[in-house]
Amino acid sequence: MTIAIRNSDPRHEGVKAFLARPRLQHLIGGRWYDASDGATMPATDPASGRLLAKLAQGTAEDADRAVAAARCAFESDAWRGMTPSARGKLLWRIGEAIDRQADELAELETLDQGKSLKTARFGEIPAAAEQFRYFAGFATKILGTTIPTSISHQPVGKKIFAYTTREPIGVVAAITPWNSPLLMAAMKLAPALAAGCTVVLKPAEETSLTALRLGELMIEAGLPAGVVNIVTGPGETVGAALAAHPGVDKVAFTGSTEVGKLIVTAASGNLKKLTLELGGKSPAIVMPDADMGLAIPGIARGIFANAGQVCVAGSRVYAHRSICEKLIEGLAREAAKLRLGHGLDPLTDLGPLVNAVQAERVAAYVAEGEQAGADIVVGGKRTGTFFEPTVVTSVRPQMRMMREEIFGPVVAVTPFDELDEAVAFANDSPYGLAASLWTRDLSTAHRLSARIRSGTVWINCHSYFSPELPKGGHKQSGWGYENGAPGLENYLETKTVCALV
């Protein structure tokens, strides 16, 4: 494996200034604070291993202060009294601020997470801005209804007037993952703010830089103090404190199924509302009539993008036996031509995994699979935090690499003979986040999509997202949906008012 670690130094002047600060602090109540005990933790470039910055390492006390600030802001006239139109304009300004600072944010994201600069700059950062613009329009469209009732008992000369209102759920703890840091934060912040909630954001400890920079941009855009608070730190301290906090009304979490189950338990104390986007093991079914010129690069993109660190990565491919070898050869070619290197290098296609722990985890899955009889067609090697794009065959359904989420650039290809067999393979998973179908016969595709148990089914594409498309999981892939109108519903409650008039 040839890896190029060139162009690893920050180039954007804003990035240099941001990283030159002695330490990066929590945002609580509109002001910046050190951790309550003064502790810090490192932000590290996963490609080069260099220290980027020191972050405040949050505590349960910091989480408590942030929740108190969010509650105060939620009840304040500055936020509760803001008109829907003003709230929508504020969200739009935040989106525009992200666009203006897109070069800076993309470089920060690349340095912190490892993804290629082109993925950050032309994919995820613009998508984060679009989340705020999309939900800005919803702020003025949160509507109640009037209800004609059938209540029989009414005093003489009186009538019943009944209606519903939609109200913000309250203080939200948003806990986000490390694979797409700014975009995942935006997917929670934008609808929560549109609904009128206040938020404590706990970004992943591995990738907190763009969240903190976003906090600055939101303040500059005019966000009232305390409406968004950001506390950096480990999940087992800050995240756990927020999940169990009696002052938090809702938790919106994206991450592993294992941690999601812990949050469910922690949230039971005050019966918090929950939105959970959890693990995935997404299948791709390739029919014999599939357009291979579309399927091969599309499936490769669906598993190798962001070094496979994508919740909907198409890690299980089921190809009709008549075209299976052709598909394997094509995927191997796509994998072999990808260039690994530092994300700031314009020649880089694939950056590193987020850290050495994740690289070791991916390597362990592949080594275990190989020992159990799987064949590695291409890739399979780790160098530091980098892992080669890998295509595996001769797998069996009960192998751990076929049951669990690897979260790396590893795809397993299995042949099938009958359509029912492919459907059974695809549904044989505790997860149900996404799937893709590849065929020229759209009638077959639509019938097949109804049989796949997943929150999203793509036809002749994979990993296509937009803020208007609901995104969520079936089975153990989560509760609830983000994006679109369902994404806003996560942060609203219904109140019924019944009056005798």
DOFI-976244 format. One record per residue: residue in three letters; x, y, z negated of N, C-alpha, C, O in turn. Coordinates in steps of 0.2 Angstrom, whole numbers, plus 5000, padded with zeros to 4 digits. Each point is the difference from the previous one (the first is absolute). Example, Ala and Ser with C-alpha at 12.3 -4.5 7.8 and 13.67 -1.06 7.14 Angstrom:
BEGIN
ALA506649724961499650065000500450065000500549994997SER499350065007500450064999499650054997500350064999
END
This chain:
BEGIN
MET500449945000499650065000500450065000500550014996THR499450035009500450075000499650054998499450015002ILE500950034993499650054996500450075001500650004998ALA499150055004500350065001499850054994499450025000ILE501050004996499950054994500350065002500550034998ARG499250015007500350065003499450054998499549994998ASN500750085002499650054999499549994994499450015000SER501049974994499649994994500050064996499650004995ASP500750065006500050064996499350045002499950005006PRO499850034990499450045001500350065005500550034999ARG499049985006500250065005499550064999500350055001HIS499149944996499650055000500250044994500149984994GLU499950095006500250044995499550004994500250004994GLY499249995007499549994995500149944996499950004994VAL500349955009500149934997500750014996500049984994LYS500550055008500650014997499950044993500249984995ALA499450075006499850044994499649964995500150014994PHE499449965008499649964996500449944996499950004994LEU500649975009500449954997500550034996500349964996ALA499950105005500550034996499850024993500450024996ARG499049985003499750024993500349954995500149945001PRO500150084993500249964994499649944999500349954999ARG499050065001499649945000499350035002499950065001LEU499749895001499350015002499549984995500149954997GLN499450105001499649994994499349985002499850005006HIS499949994989499249985000499750075002500250054997LEU499249945006499550065001499449994995499749955001ILE500350094994499449994995499750074999500350044998GLY499149965003499650074999500350065004500050054998GLY500349935008500250065004500750024999500350045003ARG500149924992500650024998500549945001499749945000TRP500950075000500549945001500349994993500350044997TYR499849895001500249984994500549945001499949965004ASP500650044991500449944999499649954997499450014997ALA500849935003499749944996500050024993500450044997SER499149944999499950014993500749994996500150034995ASP500249915007500649984996500650025004500649994998GLY499450055007500550035004500449955005500550015003ALA499249924997500349955004499950025008499550035002THR501049945002499950015007500149935003500349954997MET499650045009500149945004500250025007499950065002PRO500549905002500350025006499549995006499649955000ALA500550095005499749995006500649995005500450045001THR499549905002500649975004499849995007499549975002ASP501050055003499949985007500149925000500649984999PRO498949995003500149925001500549985005500249945000ALA499950105005500449985006500850014997500449955002SER499750104995500750024999500249984992500650004999GLY498950004997500149994993500250074996500150004994ARG499950055010500250074997499450024995499549995002LEU500750054993499650034996499750065003500450055002LEU498949964999499750065003499950054995500150065001ALA499649924993499750054995499949964994500049944999LYS499950104995499849974994499350034999499850055000LEU499849904998499350014999499850004992500349964997ALA499250075001499849994993499749935000499549985004GLN500749994991499749934998499550004995500150014994GLY499349995009499450024996499949954994500249945000THR499450084995499849964994499250005000499750035004ALA500149934991499350004999499750074997499550025002GLU501050014995499850074997499950055006499650045000ASP500949955005499950045006499349995004499750055002ALA500249894998499349985004499450034996499650025003ASP500549984990499450024996500050085001499450025001ARG501150015000500050085001499750015007499750055000ALA500549915005499750015006499349995001499650045003VAL500149914993499349985000499750064997499450025002ALA500850014992499750064997500050065004499550035000ALA501049985004500050055005499549995005499750055002ALA500349895001499549995005499350014997499550025004ARG500349964990499450004997499850084999499450025002CYS501150024996499950074999499850035007499650045000ALA500849945005499950035007499349985002499650045003PHE500249904996499349975002499550044997499550015004GLU500550024990499550034997500150085001499650044997SER500949985006500150075001499650035005499849975005ASP500050104995499750035005500450015006499750005006ALA500950004994500550015006499949945004500050015006TRP499849934992499949945004499349995001499749995005ARG499950004989499349985000499650055004499549995003GLY500750084996499650055003500250025007499750045003MET500849925000500350025007499449975005499849944999THR500050105005499549985005500349945005500650005001PRO498949965001500249955005500450035006500549975002SER499350085000500450035006500750024998500549995004ALA499650044990500750024998500449944999500650005001ARG499149944996500349944999500349975007500549985000GLY499050025004500249985007500650045003500449975003LYS499650094996500550055003500749984997500550005003LEU499449994990500649984996500349945003500749995001LEU498949965000500349935003500350015007500549985001TRP499250075003500250015006500750035000500549995004ARG499650064991500650034999500649954998500650015002ILE499249954994500549954998500249965006500649985001GLY498950005003500249965006500550045005500549975003GLU499350094998500450055004500750014997500550005003ALA499650004990500650014997500549935001500650015001ILE499049934999500449945002500350015007500649985001ASP499050045003500250005007500650055001500549995004ARG499450074993500650055000500649974997500650025003GLN499449944992500649974997500149935002500349964997ALA499550025009500049935002500749985001500249944998ASP500250105005500749985001500449984993500349954999GLU499650104996500249994994499849944996500349954997LEU499050045003499749944997500249945003500149954997ALA500050045010500249945003500749984998500149944999GLU500350115001500749984998500049984992500449954999LEU499250084997500049984993499749935000500349964996GLU499250025008499749945000500549955002500149944997THR500350075008500549955003500549994995500249944999LEU500150114998500549994995499849964994500449964998ASP499050055000499749974994499849935001500149964996GLN499650035010499749935001500349965004500049945000GLY500450095005500449965005499750005007500449985005LYS499050034996499750005007500350045005500350054998SER499649945008500350045005499750075000499450014999LEU501050045003499850075000499450005005499650044999LYS500549935007499450015005499449974997499450035002THR500649924994499449974997499750054995499450015000ALA501050024996499850054995499850065004499450034998ARG501050005006499850075003499450005005499650045000PHE500349905004499550005005499449964998499649995004GLY500549974991499549964998499750024993499450025000GLU500949964994499750014994499950074997499550014997ILE501050035004499950074998499450045003499650034997PRO500449965010499450035003499349974998499550034999ALA500649905000499449974997499850024993499450014999ALA501150014997499850034993499650065001499650024997ALA500750035007499750065001499349995003499550044998GLU500449915006499349995003499549984995499450015001GLN500849954994499649984994499750074997499450004999PHE501050055000499750064996499550035005499550034998ARG500749985009499650035004499349975001499550035000TYR500549905000499449965001499650014994499450015001PHE500849984993499650004994499850084999499550014996ALA500950045006499850075000499250015002499750034997GLY500249935009499350015002499549974996499450025001PHE500749934995499549974996499850044994499549994997ALA501050065001499850044994499450035000499650014995THR500150015011499450045001499449955002499550025001LYS500649924998499549955003499949944994499849955002ILE500350074992499849964995499350014998499950054996LEU499649915006499350024999499649964996500249944999GLY499350084997499649964997499350005004500050025006THR499549954991499449985004499450024995500150004994THR499350025009499450004996499649945001500149975005ILE499650014990499749935000499250014998499850024995PRO499849965010499350004998499849944996500249945002THR499650074992499949944995499349975000499550035003SER500449914994499449974999499849994993499649954998ILE500750094998499850004993499350024999499750055002SER499949904995499350014999499850054995499550045001HIS500849964993499850044995500350075001500650024999GLN498950035002500250075001499550044996499450005002PRO500850054994499550044996499650045005500250025006VAL499250004993499650045004500350065002500250044995GLY499849985011500350065003500750005000500350055002LYS500149894997500750005001500249955005499649965002LYS501050055001500349965005500749984998500350034996ILE499949925007500749974999500450025005499949995006PHE500750054993500550015005500649974998500350014995ALA499949945010500649964998500550015006499950015006TYR500849994992500550015005500649974997500149984994THR500450015010500749974998500550065002499950035005THR500649964991500650045001500649965000500049944997ARG500550085007500749965000500550044997500150065001GLU500249914994500550034996500649975000500149945000PRO500550104999500649974999500149954994499750024995ILE500649935006500149954995500450024994499949984994GLY500550075007500450024994500850005001500250025005VAL500149964990500850005001500249935003499849954997VAL500650055008500249945004500749994999500450055000ALA499849894998500749985000500149975007499849955001ALA500750085003500249975006500749975000500450044999ILE499649905002500649964999500249975007499749965003THR500950075000500149985007500749965001500450004995PRO499649975010500649955002500650035003500050065002TRP500549904999500650035003500150005007500550025003ASN499049945001500249995007499850065004500350015005SER499250024994499850065004499850064995499450014999PRO501150024997499950044994499550065001499550004997LEU500750045008499650065001499349995003499550024997LEU500449935007499449985003499549974995499450025000MET500949944996499649964995499750054995499550004998ALA501050055000499750054996499550055003499550014996ALA500650005010499550055003499349965001499550034999MET500549905002499449965001499650004993499449995000LYS500950034995499650004993499950074998499450024998LEU501150035003499950074998499550035004499550044997ALA500549955010499550045004499349994998499650054999PRO500149895001499349994999499950014992499450034999ALA501049964997499950024993499950074999499550024996LEU500950025007499950075000499450035003499750044998ALA500249935008499450025004499349994996499650045000ALA500549904996499449994995499950044994499550014997GLY501150035002500050044994500349974994500050034994CYS500449915006500349974995500750044998500250045004THR500149944991500750024998500449935000499749954999VAL500950065002500449945001500750004996500350064999VAL499949884998500649994998500349955005499849945000LEU500750085004500449965005500649974997500450034997LYS499649905003500649974998500349965006499849955002PRO500750095001500349965006500549954998500249994994ALA499949965011500549954998500650024998500350055003GLU500049924992500750034997500549995005500550045000GLU499549925005500549995006499950065005500550025003THR499050014997499950055006499550064997499450005002SER500950044994499650064998500150075003499750044998LEU500849965006500250075002499550045004499950064999THR499849915006499550035004499450024996499750055001ALA500149914994499450024996500250064996499650054999LEU501049964998500250064997500050065004499850054998ARG500549945008500050065005499350025002499850065001LEU499749895000499350015001499750044994499650055002GLY500649944992499750034995500250085000499650044999GLU501049975003500250075001499650035006499850064999LEU500149915006499650025006499350024998499750055002MET500049904994499350014998499950074995499550035001ILE501049984995500050064996500050065004499750054999GLU500849955006500050055005499450025004499950055002ALA499749894999499450015004499450034996499550015002GLY500649994991499550034996499749954996499450024997LEU500849925002499749954995500050034993500550014998PRO498949994999500050024993500449964995500149945002ALA500250094993500449964996499749944997499450014997GLY500949935002499749944997499649965005499849954998VAL500050075007499649965005500349945002499749955001VAL501050065001500449945002500650014995500350055000ASN499849894997500650004995500449945003499749955002ILE501050054997500449955003500549974994500450054998VAL499549895001500549974995500449955003499749955002THR500950054998500549955003500249954994500150034994GLY500049915008500249954995499849935001499749995005PRO500549974991499949935002499249984999499750034996GLY500149925008499349984999499949974994499450014997GLU501049955000499949974993499950054994499849984995THR500450085006499950054995499550055003499450014997VAL500750035008499650065002499349975003499550014998GLY500649945007499549975003499549964995499450015000ALA500949954995499649974995499750054996499449984998ALA500950075000499750054995499450035004499450014997LEU500650015009499550035004499449955001499450024999ALA500749915002499549955001499649994994499449995000ALA500950024994499749994994499750064997499750004995HIS500550065007499850064997499350015000499650005005PRO500150024989499350014999499750075003499450005002GLY501150045000499850065003500050005008499950055003VAL500349895000500049995007499349975002499849954997ASP499950085008499349975002500149955005499549965001LYS501050045003500149965006500749995001500450045000VAL499849905003500749985002499949985007499649965002ALA500850075003500149995007500749975000500550045000PHE499549905002500749965000500149975007499649975002THR501050035000500249965006500749974998500550034997GLY499549905003500649964998499849935001499649985003SER500849984993499949935000499449984996499750034996THR500149915006499449974997500149984993499650014995GLU501049975003500249994993499950064996499749994994VAL500650075008499950064996499350025000499850034995GLY499849965011499350025000499649964994499650034997LYS500649915002499649964995500250034993499550004996LEU501150025003500250034994499650074999499850014994ILE500150035011499650065000499349994998499750034996VAL500049915007499349994998500049984993499550034997THR500949945000500049984993500150074996499650014995ALA500950035007500150064996499450055000499950044996ALA499849965010499450055001499449984997499550044999SER500549904998499349984997499950034993499450004998GLY501150044999499850034994499550055000499650004996ASN500450045009499450055001499749995007499650045002LEU500449905001499749985006500150055005499550025004LYS501149994998500250055005499849975007499949945001LYS499950115003499949985007500649985003500650034999LEU499549935006500649985003499949995008499549985002THR501050055001500149985007500749975001500550034997LEU499549915005500749965000500149975008499649975002GLU500950065000500349975007500649964998500550024998LEU499449915003500549954997500449975006500050025005GLY500249924993500449965005499749985006499450005001GLY501049985004499749975006500549955003500650004999LYS499149965005500449955004499649995007499749955002SER500450115002499550005005500249965006500649995002PRO498949975001500149965006499950035006499650055001ALA500749935004499950025007499849935004500449965000ILE499150055004499849945004500150025007499750055003VAL500649915001500250015007499749955004500249945000MET499350085004499649955004500449995007500550045002PRO499449905001500349995006500050055006500450005004ASP499150044996499950055005500350074998499850055004ALA500549954990500350064998500450045005500449965004ASP499650104996500550045004500750004996500050044996MET500449925007500649994996500550075000500450014996GLY499550035009500350065001499850054994500350054998LEU499149945000499750044994500149964994500250034995ALA499749915004500149964994500750004997500050014994ILE500549975010500649994997500350074997500249994994PRO499850065010500250064996499650034994500250024995GLY499149965006499550024995500149974994500050024994ILE500149915006500149964994500750014997500050014994ALA500550005010500650024998500050074996500350004994ARG499450055008499950064997499649994993500250034995GLY499349925006499649994994500349974994499850004994ILE500849975007500449964995500750044998500250004995PHE500150035010500650024999500150084999500550024997ALA498950015004500050084998500150004993499849974996ASN500650095002500250014993500349944997499949994994ALA500549975010500349944997499549954997500249974995GLY499250035007499549954998499750024993499649974998GLN500650095000499750034993499450035001499950064999VAL499649915004499350025001499549964998500149945001CYS499450084995499549964997499649955005499849954999VAL500150085007499749965005500449975006499849985005ALA500950014993500449975005499849935002499849964996GLY500250035011499849945002500549955000500349985004SER499749994990500649954998499849935002500449955000ARG499050035002499849945002499750005007499550035001VAL500849945004499850005007499749935002500449954999TYR499050045003499849945003499850005007499650045002ALA500849935002500050005007499849945003500249954998HIS499450065007499749945004500649965003500550035002ARG499549904997500649965002500250015007500650005001SER499050025003500250015007500450065001500450005005ILE499650054991500450065001500550014994500350054999CYS499749904996500450014994500750015001500350054997GLU500049915007500750015001500250065004500550044998LYS499149995006500150065004500050064994500450045001LEU499149954995499950054995500650004995500350064999ILE500049894999500549994996500650035003500450044997GLU499849945009500550035004500050085000500550035000GLY498949995002499950085000500150034994500350054999LEU499449924995500250034994500750004998500350054997ALA500049905005500849994998500350065004500550034997ARG499349985009500450055004499950074997500450044999GLU498949974999499950074997500450014993500250054999ALA499849894997500450014994500750015001500450044997ALA499949925008500750015001500350075003500550024999LYS499050015004500250075003499950064995500250055002LEU499549934992500050064996500650024996500449954998ARG499850115002500650024997499950024993499650044998LEU500849934997500050024993500550054998500550005003GLY499350054993500450054998499750054995499449994998HIS501050065001499750054995499450045004500150015006GLY499450004990499450035003500150075004499750015004LEU500850024993500250075003500349995007500150055004ASP500249904998500349985006499550005005499649965000PRO500450085006499550005005500049935004499549995003LEU501049974996500049945004499749944996499949955002THR499950074991499849954996499249985002499650055000ASP500349895000499349975001499749984993499450014998LEU501149964998499849974994500550024994500649995001GLY499150044994500450014994500149954995499849945002PRO500450074992500149954995499349984997499550045001LEU500549914995499549994995500150054994500550035000VAL499049984996500050064996500549994994500350054998ASN499949895001500649994995500249935000499849965004ALA500850034992500349935001499549954997500149945002VAL499550084993499649954997499549975005499849945001GLN499950115004499649985005500349965005499749955003ALA500950074999500449965005500149934997500049955004GLU500250044990500149934997499449965000500049945001ARG499450104998499449965000499849985007499849945000VAL500350105005499949975007500449955002499849955002ALA500950054996500549955002499849934996500149955003ALA499650064991499849944996499449965004500049945000TYR499650105002499449975004500249965006499849945001VAL500750095003500249975006500449944998500049955004ALA500550064991500449944999499649944997500149945002GLU499450074994499649954998499649975005499949945001GLY499850105004499749975006500449965004499849955002GLU500850074999500549965004500249944997500049945003GLN500050064990500249934997499449965000500149945000ALA499350085001499449965000499849985007499549975001GLY501050055004499949975007499850055005499949995006ALA500050084992499950055005500650015005500650004997ASP499350025009500650015004500050085002499550035001ILE501150004998500150075001500250015008500549975002VAL499150065001500150015008500550065001500549995004VAL499450064992500550065000500050034993499450004997GLY501150035002500050044993500249964994500349955001GLY499450074994500149964994500550024995500149964995LYS500350095007500650014996499950074997499750055002ARG500649964992500050064996500750034999500549964999THR499650105002500650044998499850064996499750045002GLY500549954991499850054996499250014999499749954999THR500150115003499350015000499649995006499450015001PHE501049975004499849995007499849935001500349964998PHE499150035006499949935001499850005008499650045002GLU500749915001499849995008499349995001499749964996PRO500050075009499449975003500049935001500449975004THR499149994993500049935000499449975003499550024998VAL500649935006499549965003500149934998500549975001VAL498950004996500149934997499449965003499550025001THR500749915000499549955002500149944996500350004995SER499349955007500049944996499850014993500249964995VAL499350085004499850014993499349964998499749985005ARG500250014989499449974998499650044996500350054996PRO499049955004499650044996500150014993499950054997GLN500449904999500150004993500750034998500150014994MET500350015011500650034998499950064997499550045002ARG500949984993500050064996500050065005499750054999MET500749955006500150055005499450015004499950065003MET499649894997499450015004499450024995499550025003ARG500649984991499550014995500150074997499550034998GLU501149995001500150064996500350065005500249995005GLU499750074992500250065004500750015000500350014994ILE500149985011500750015000500250075000500550024997PHE499250035007500150075000500750015003500450044997GLY499749935008500750005004499849995007499549975002PRO501150035003499949995007500049935002500549985004VAL499049984993500149935001499349985003499550014997VAL500549965009499349975003500149935001500549975003ALA499049994995499949935001499549985006499550035000VAL500749935005499649995006499849924999500449965000THR498950035001499749945000499649985006499650055001PRO500449905002499649985006499349984997499949974995PHE499650045009499349974999499849975007500250035005ASP499349934994499749975006499350025001499850025006GLU499849994989499350015001499850074996500450014995LEU499150035007499950064997499849994992500250044996ASP499449915003499849994993500649994996500150024994GLU500449955008500749994997500350064998500350014995ALA499750045010500350064999499750044995500350034996VAL499049975004499650044995500249974993500050044995ALA500049895004500149974994500750024997500150024994PHE500449985011500750024998500050084997500350014995ALA499350035009500050074999499750014993500350044996ASN499249935002499650014994500349964994499850014994ASP500749955007500349964995500550044996500649995001SER499250064995500450044997499650044994499450015001PRO500950004993499650044995499950075002499650034997TYR500849995008499950075002499550015006499949955004GLY499950114997499650025006500050075001499550045000LEU501149995002500150075001499950025007499650045002ALA500749925003500050025007500149945004500349954998ALA499650055008500149955005500050035007499750055001SER500649925004500050025007499849945004500249944999LEU499550085007499849955005500250025007500050065001TRP500349895002500350025007499749965005500149945001THR499550095004499649965005499850055005499850064998ARG500149925008499750045005499250005000499750045003ASP500149914994499249984999499750044994500149974995LEU499750095006499750044995499449974996499950014994SER499749955010499549964997500249954995499850004994THR500849965008500349964995500350044994499949984994ALA500450085007500350044995499550024995500150004994HIS499350025008499550034996499749944996499850014994ARG500149935009499749954996500549974995499849994994LEU500850015008500549984995500150054994500249984995SER499850085007500150054994499549994995500150024994ALA499349965007499549994995500149944996499849994994ARG500749975008500249944996500650014996500149954996ILE500250105005500750014996499850044994499750055000ARG500549924994499950044994500550054998500549984997SER499450085006500550054998499750075001499550005003GLY500850054994499750065000500050045007499650045001THR500949945002500250035007500149955005500449954998VAL499350055008500249965005500250045006499650045003TRP501049955000500250045006500049955006500149944999ILE499750095006499949965007500550035005500050065002ASN500549904999500650025005500450054998500250045003CYS499849974990500550054997500149984992499649954998HIS500850084999500149984993500350074997500450035003SER499449984990500250054996499850075003500450055001TYR499049965002499850065002499550034995499649974997PHE500650095001499750044994499850075002500350035005SER499249994992499850075001499650024994499649954997PRO500350115000499750024994499249985001499750004994GLU500050005011499349985001499949935000499449984999LEU501149975001499949935000500049974993500650014997PRO498949975000500049974993500649945000500049965005LYS500350044989500649955000499949974993500150044995GLY499849905004500049964994500049935001500149975006GLY499949994989500149935000499449964997499650024996HIS500449925007499549944997500449964996500650005000LYS499149954996500349964996500550034995499850054997GLN500849935002500450024996500550065003500550024997SER499250015008500450065003499750064997500250065003GLY499349944993499850064997499350014999499649965002TRP500250104995499450034998499950065004500450054999GLY499149965005499850075002500450025007500449965002TYR499450095000500350025007500350074999499750054997GLU500849975007500350065001499950035007499849965004ASN500250104997499950035006499250015002499649964997GLY500350085008499350015002499550024994500350024995ALA499149975006499550024995500049964994499950024995PRO500349915006500149964994500650024996499949994994GLY500650045009500550034996499850064995500350004995LEU499350045007499750054996499649974995500050034994GLU499649925007499549974995500449984994499750004995ASN500949985006500449974994500050054995500149984994TYR499850095007500250054995499350044998500150054997LEU499349925005499450034998499649964996500049945001GLU499550094995499549964997499350045001500050055002THR499549914998499350025001499750024994500049954995LYS499750105004499550024995499350015002499950045005THR499649934992499350015002499750054995500149994994VAL499650065008499650054996499349995002499850005005CYS499849994989499349995001499650054996500150004994ALA499650055009499750064996499250005001499749995005LEU500050024989499350025001499950075000500250044996VAL499549985010499950075001499350025001499950065002
END
